[in-house]
């Protein structure tokens, strides 16, 4: 269990000097939030989109260059059709409502995941906003949508194998750095910090390759209740860690 939240001032002080390049968040707990209040599941997802907006605001406030939000996994397609359709509608609504404001504040939008499964309207909206925000560099906002890390790694292996088979890639040259270039996150820094809400402590097929040396913070707060104080708490926890990357013992 996590310790209770410190006073807001103490959290801000601890987090103020954190050198974090990339924060990735597994946004978990929308359904439980709704169930605890006797509300429809989509009410939880609706509140979850507001929590995502607060997370972007917090990343901007702390000067974080990269933020990745796990919005919809490849496994989430197995949920009931009414929930999938409703969630996709809320995602589109949230992107339409907030992204242009974020773009005006220097945010660049990127998406990782299987775009072919998205409806044409949502896919076009994301592509237009990606193109519109290309020059922005205050915050890179990466939306993991229809995303699964195992599928990403398998697809990268297939791309590398096809080049080897065509004689365009020496298999002996396929080291970790070269292989990372075949992933959807090619050119992005690996996450320094992965946050998961709702008290669960697992990756759930999220950035399996990229999070090899990330620090993890698990928060006992449901995602719709996530706010700037929780973001600061996670940064403060990160600041207290000693990152070794396997280089030395002790």
Secondary structure, 3 states (H helix, E strand, C coil): CCCCCCCHHHHHHHHCCCCCCEEEEECCCHHHHHHHCCCCHHHHHHHHHHHHHHHHHHHHHHCCCEEEEEEEEHHHHHCCHHHHHHHHHHHHHHHHHHHHHHHHCCEEEEEECCHHHCCHHHHHHHHHHHHHCCCCCCEEEEEEEEECHHHHHHHHHHHHHHHHHCCCCCHHHCCHHHHHCCCCCCCCCCCCEEEECCCCCCCCCCCCCCCCCCEEEECCCCHHHCCHHHHHHHHHHHHCCCCCCCCCCC
